[in-house]
């Protein structure tokens, strides 16, 4: 059974996070604890062009999500949905999630192809992270 989406507002950005029931999150996170994060922990997002988005998880961790093709309206929206796939709320690999972007022409669904945690130095270099 799916739980309702949560609305999070942080620093003027709204982020909607869809959460599926957790089935074995410890097993998912154990594979690579630094690379995995829970969709429920996303606080904000920042588009990096049309093909990537950074999500801030917790207070300090930043993950870069690469997307399939061009998600053209992601740069102009104030809200996205991150929906996990596969029955867990943990995101460890690209196939674990999709980003849903509201668009004037209809909803865009952009599959996440890779997930990478940015180093502390990379995160500090980002203008929105300061």
Helices and strands as residue ranges (DSSP letters): E 6-10, E 13-18, H 25-31, E 37-38, G 39-41, E 42-48, E 52-57, E 61-67, G 74-76, E 80-84, E 90-91, G 94-96, E 97-101, E 108-117, H 120-125
